[in-house]
Amino acid sequence: MHMKRPTLVLAFSLILLCLCCFWGDRVQAAESGQPEPLLLEIFFNKQSAGDHICYKLQDSYWIPFQLFLQETKLKGNNEGSGSLTYQTTLGVLSFDPETLKSIENTPCISFEQLDKSFYVKGRFVQSVFALALNVPWSPGQPSRKKHSAPAISPDIRAPSSSISFLRLEPQLSYEFEGKIDRELLLETGGRLAGGVWDITFEGDPTTAYSPQNYHWTTYNNNSAFRVGTASTDLFSLLPGLDFTGVQFGWNNKTILSQLDFERYTDSDAFLSMDRSQKRTIEGNAPPASIAELRLEGVVVARQRVGLNGRFIFRNVRMTTDLRKTEVYIYERTLREKPLEVLDYTMSILNRTLPAHELLVRTGGGIIGNPLDNEKRDSTSWTGFGHVLYGVHNRLTLEAGGQYNPENSNREAFAGAVLSIGGNWGVALYGARSNNRYAADYRLEGNGTDWALSYYGRIGQQGFSREDQESQINHSFRFNTGIFQPIDLLLYGKYNQTGDEAIDKYLLPGIYWYVMPGLMLSALPNDEKRYRYEAGLNLTSQSDLSVTYENRILNADLSYDLSRSLQSRALYSHAFDTGSKVASLYFDWYPGGNRFDLVRMGISNTGNQTGYSVSWNKFFNAGLQMSVQYSYNMNNALQLETEDTFSNLVPPDARQYVALTATWDIGRSGKRFYPINRTAISHTRGGLAGSLKIMNETNLESSDINNVSILLNRKKLGQRQIDGSFFVGNLKPGVYAVEVDTEKLPLELNVSKKTTYVEVLNGAVSEIIIPVYAEYAIAGKVTGFNSEPVEGVTVNVMNESGERLDMAVTNLFGYYRTKGLQPGSYTVSVSDTQKQVTISNDYLYGIDFTIQEPAAPDEQSEIPAEESKEETTVPEDQQAAS
């Protein structure tokens, strides 16, 4: 039947979903928004502050504010405006006590407020059921005198390699109609003449294969210099101009805050001043977990995290988009509670500088890329200049200009960003281009339970270029959560381009957390239509999502059959055309290994059926491969953006086979190691190596997969594969490298506890950590009367007669030696000896029968000190016994 109103469909769907809420006895009526008291141990910089009552409210943890002040020894000063200031070694921190929440008559502060106001990071540690807070400052005045740490001479020097890394990303697809598509991404780089170089090739290697990006970068504390491909990237009012030439940056404090940020080094963005309409979102997550990008709660992209622990979402529209941008991190499945929710919502306040800080950047060169035939323009030149100055901690001024050869005009802009109190930010910018003007103005406000954003732009006709029409744009977003369990939103837009009709709307949105396991939402889109969604957690193994948008009804049911096997069923019904599509997918993780995934899918639409199978595997820290076969799945419902080959295979391809791989290798000395190329940049280096079993043993390299490597006594989130490991994003310096013996097999031992390794930017340092298989010999010593003999010494000697270990029998006559590598040994007790051979296992039952020693009163007198030495049992031998 043809539905006339979307609301009828929504109502019908909601009725079905509400009935589902009463299935089983798992859904209980629970009060929403009620703080949950927890008795937790709290650690401040790894020092325990004891057990305290804390609170959990909607995935946020709250601790007593007085406890925080007591442990950090902060003393506040009243500014008179209601805010308190606290003097720390980082500077003066300002805090509004009105943001505290009274829970059970105790003023409490949330982890989010601690991060925002005090730069204190907090987390819940499940393994010890405790809260850990990292406080990066101490109370008091900043130290004027810097105490330099004593220089450490590294055991291993960083290489000065001309080539440090290589990334290969081949992609190949074959359509059974005869079409073959191929692409190859090649990146390489290293150190040269005191700087870091990199070059990127991308395209079909069988045709013109030209370098897309190339740079050489060097820097010191205050300045940075780069030669190569570049972009002006001034402000969104002015177009970014791509050129090849030189760039220079200078900061009177330190330029590292703008230069040192985690991203690809092949980016033409010289400093971390993101001016474009798109940007890359990246961050850290557990290896092989799932990263999910959401805009205003709607999933737009999803990917598996590589073994390097990094996720990357490219070309995300951010600068003019006011929607809340978040990345959800899941360990294994989308139905489990997220490990973390990362907020990447853009803010104009990110452009501000501290008081009296000055940043200058300039550059110039030839337009385009002279080494790329498609981007070559040898007749046009450009240049730019850019200045930012922090007048006050709350006010930053900015100005810049560039020469645009497209309109033979000098373009310029200027503006200011002002922070008002602790909740508001205002920005106003103006620009001149092609003898026309444009303005950009923004307003942001954030409170405990509300947020407001406004963005406006006005541009004259002919601004930037002659065919550019006049523009008037206004965007507005407001949300509040004061009516728990309901979040209310308000969206507004007003757009007019030239003489076209005005496009405007002001529409509400809502998130309603009806009860645990049931969420309803209604959000407007740019077409002034609503997207309705209902999410229902059916059981601990399954959930259901139903959406209705643009007269299309979609349903998504997930069910975990086991830890190794998961399923998803998708259904879509377009009411305007009457078409229906159903798809079913199975994800199989062989042996429960999340680094190995086999996906099988089947789809049906009308009288046509299609199927597909794919395999994705991480072989080590630098090698990943995916292969897929698909037949008649071009109309199937795909799993959002999880399709590895979405950029390679045409959407209408009916039958194809595709393969893609990513292979990152780092060169250190004369060897190559699997690495993460994205973690090597012009400001960061890496450390690669392996745990190497040096002697004969039945253990294999796979037995030491999960052995952690400690850097400066900190455990890394880097998984070891077959004993090899890689650690990237390391600032230049000397690092203390140790092996965490907690997960090291019992028979393996490290001969040297700490190795100091030097790391340089743009280079990969090599370290081989030798581990030795060591075993023990154990047995019993008795007398001729079969009674155990206590206190006699058992010696173990090698073939050269050198004593390697000794043990003393306990009350029951037992002894146990340790630290013996495979080989032949002589075990002696008194005048009795036995020849034994250790071969990949412990030796037990090496027993001796000896003449019982004479009683102490029958022995001849011996010196007291000598007697003490011969009869004292070492602590480790006591423990072994």
Protein Blocks (a to p, Z undefined) as FASTA:
>chain_A
ZZfbfklmmmmmmmmmmmmmmgcjkbccddehiacdddddddeehiaebjaddddeehia
cddfklmmmmnopacddehnopacdddfkbccdddfklpcceehiacddfklmmmmnopa
cdddfklopaddddfbdedjddfbdcdddddddfbdcdfbfbfbdcddddddddfklpac
ddddddddddeehiacddddedjfklccddfbdcdddddfkbccdeddddfklafkbccd
ddddddddddfkbmklmmmccddfkbcbfbacdfbfbdcddddddehiacdddeehiafb
dcdddfkopacdehiafklmcbdcdddddfkbmkbccfbdcdfbdcfklmpccehiacdd
dddddehjfkbmklgcfkbccddddddddfbfkbccdddddddfklopacddddddddeh
jlbccddddddeehiacdddddddddfkbccddddddddehihiaklccddddddddddf
klccbdcddddddddehjbccdddddddddddfbghiacdddddfkopacddddddfblm
bccddddeehiacddddddfbfkbccdddddddfknopacddddddddehhiakbccddd
dddehjaccddddddddfblmbccdddddehklmpccehjlbfklmmmcfklmbdcdddd
ddddddehjbccdddfklpcfkbccdddddddfbdcfbdfklmmmpccdeehiacfbdce
ehiacdehiacddddddddfklgcfkbccfblbacddddehiacdddddddddddddddd
ddfkopacehiacddddfkopafbdcdddfkopacdehiacddddddehjbccddddehi
acehiacdddddddfklpccddfklmmmmmpccfklmmmZZ
